[in-house]
Amino acid sequence: MLGTTYANVHGEGTIAGLGDIGKTWLLPPTLTLQYHFTDFGAFQPYLGAGVNYTVFYNQSGKSADKLDVKNTFGVALQAGFDYMFDEHWGANLDVKKIFLRPDFDASVGGADVSGKAKLDPWLVGAGVTYRF
């Protein structure tokens, strides 16, 4: 899976008073192993688990003057299904949950702060399936 989305970074704990620290875009390429259930005819559900390496870019501060979220590895869980219209063509729906805890550095009013962000994005995908 390869796609992009954005996430908001919020302050918690000792920096909870900062509220929305900022926002970052993320590119979370994910590699999963899947188990396909095959006894349902045209409806073919699957479960998966894997690893992800997320790259953060276009970071901007809100209550922070500067925000730097560090690239990190995460764990991914997946559920989805293919629905086959015939021997070759079908449709696919897929949902992934990625568990991310990247470190970040920020500057607020000239003071440097750091922490660990809890982002955990949901990724939803749909597509067309063709089997050879």
Secondary structure, DSSP 8 states (H G I E B T S, - for coil): ----EEEEEE--GGGGGG-EEEEEEEE--EEEEEEE--SSTTEEEEEEEEEEEEEEEEEEESSSSEEEE--EEEEEEEEEEEEESSSSEEEEEEEEEEE---EEEEEETTEEEEEE-----EEEEEEEEE--
